């Protein structure tokens, strides 16, 4: 009797087994399709990230170049500052010299006055 009941149960479930297999197959196909879509999305994102990394590398190189240029400009400005300070000292010295020359020139007679004085001395001596 057990065998007969088992056979009957087996026969009834056989129809459902096929339906369950089809349903699981459909679910599996659906899952595979969705998984494939996710995989394609991951690949696209990976390619975008790679592109962004390349762009970031180029930007980083440009920033490095700009930093080098700024460093060079800073060095030039430092040298120019030293030169400017040196020139400022020279100008100060020249201004002092010019002031002394002006004072000395005030105490001297110009050529016209000297010539007239020379003529007067000649007249007095003669």
C-alpha positions as CSV (number, residue, x, y, z in Angstrom):
1,X,0.0,0.0,0.0
2,X,2.8,2.3,0.8
3,X,4.3,1.9,-2.7
4,X,0.9,2.5,-4.2
5,X,0.4,5.7,-2.3
6,X,3.9,6.8,-3.0
7,X,3.4,6.2,-6.7
8,X,0.1,8.1,-6.6
9,X,1.8,11.0,-4.8
10,X,4.7,10.9,-7.1
11,X,2.3,11.0,-10.1
12,X,0.4,14.0,-8.7
13,X,3.6,15.9,-7.9
14,X,5.1,15.0,-11.3
15,X,2.9,17.5,-12.9
16,X,3.8,20.2,-10.4
17,X,7.5,19.3,-10.6
18,X,7.5,20.2,-14.3
19,X,5.7,23.5,-13.5
20,X,8.1,24.2,-10.6
21,X,11.1,23.5,-12.9
22,X,9.7,25.9,-15.6
23,X,9.0,28.5,-13.0
24,X,12.6,28.2,-11.5
25,X,14.0,28.3,-15.1
26,X,12.0,31.5,-15.8
27,X,13.2,33.0,-12.5
28,X,16.8,32.0,-13.3
29,X,16.6,33.6,-16.8
30,X,15.1,36.8,-15.3
31,X,17.8,36.8,-12.6
32,X,20.5,36.2,-15.2
33,X,19.2,39.1,-17.4
34,X,19.2,41.4,-14.4
35,X,22.6,40.3,-13.3
36,X,23.9,40.9,-16.9
37,X,22.4,44.4,-16.8
38,X,24.2,45.1,-13.4
39,X,27.4,43.7,-14.9
40,X,27.1,46.0,-17.9
41,X,26.5,48.9,-15.5
42,X,29.6,48.0,-13.5
43,X,31.7,47.9,-16.7
44,X,30.4,51.3,-17.8
45,X,31.1,52.8,-14.4
46,X,34.5,51.2,-14.4
47,X,35.3,52.8,-17.8
48,X,34.0,56.1,-16.6
49,X,36.2,55.9,-13.5
50,X,39.2,55.0,-15.6
51,X,38.5,58.0,-17.8
52,X,38.2,60.2,-14.7
53,X,41.5,58.8,-13.4
54,X,43.2,59.7,-16.7
55,X,41.7,63.2,-16.5
56,X,42.7,63.6,-12.9
57,X,46.3,62.5,-13.8
58,X,46.4,65.2,-16.5
59,X,45.1,67.8,-14.2
60,X,47.6,66.7,-11.6
61,X,50.4,67.1,-14.1
62,X,49.1,70.6,-15.0
63,X,49.0,71.6,-11.3
64,X,52.6,70.3,-10.9
65,X,53.7,72.4,-13.9
66,X,51.9,75.4,-12.4
67,X,53.6,74.8,-9.1
68,X,57.0,74.7,-10.8
69,X,56.2,77.9,-12.7
70,X,55.1,79.6,-9.4
71,X,58.3,78.5,-7.8
72,X,60.3,79.9,-10.6
73,X,58.4,83.2,-10.4
74,X,59.0,83.4,-6.7
75,X,62.7,82.9,-7.3
76,X,62.7,85.6,-9.9
77,X,60.9,88.0,-7.6
78,X,63.4,87.2,-4.8
79,X,66.2,88.1,-7.1
80,X,64.5,91.2,-8.3
81,X,63.9,92.3,-4.7
82,X,67.6,91.9,-3.9
83,X,68.4,94.0,-7.0
84,X,65.8,96.6,-6.1
85,X,67.2,96.9,-2.6
86,X,70.6,97.3,-4.0
87,X,69.4,100.0,-6.5
88,X,67.6,101.7,-3.7
89,X,70.8,101.9,-1.7
90,X,72.7,103.2,-4.7
91,X,70.0,105.9,-5.3
92,X,70.2,106.9,-1.7
93,X,74.0,107.3,-2.0
94,X,73.6,109.3,-5.2
95,X,71.1,111.6,-3.6
96,X,73.5,112.3,-0.8
97,X,76.3,113.0,-3.3
98,X,74.0,115.3,-5.3
99,X,73.1,117.2,-2.2
100,X,76.8,117.7,-1.4
101,X,77.5,118.8,-4.9
102,X,74.6,121.3,-4.8
103,X,76.0,122.8,-1.6
104,X,79.5,123.0,-3.1
105,X,78.1,124.6,-6.3
106,X,76.3,127.3,-4.3
107,X,79.7,128.3,-2.9
108,X,81.3,128.5,-6.4
109,X,81.1,131.2,-8.9
110,X,79.6,130.6,-12.3
111,X,81.7,131.1,-15.5
112,X,80.2,134.5,-16.3
113,X,80.9,135.9,-12.9
114,X,84.4,134.4,-13.0
115,X,85.1,136.0,-16.3
116,X,83.9,139.4,-15.0
117,X,86.0,139.0,-11.9
118,X,89.0,138.0,-13.9
119,X,88.6,141.2,-16.1
120,X,88.3,143.3,-13.0
121,X,91.5,141.8,-11.5
122,X,93.3,142.4,-14.8
123,X,92.2,146.0,-14.8
124,X,93.3,146.5,-11.2
125,X,96.6,144.9,-11.9
126,X,97.3,147.0,-14.9
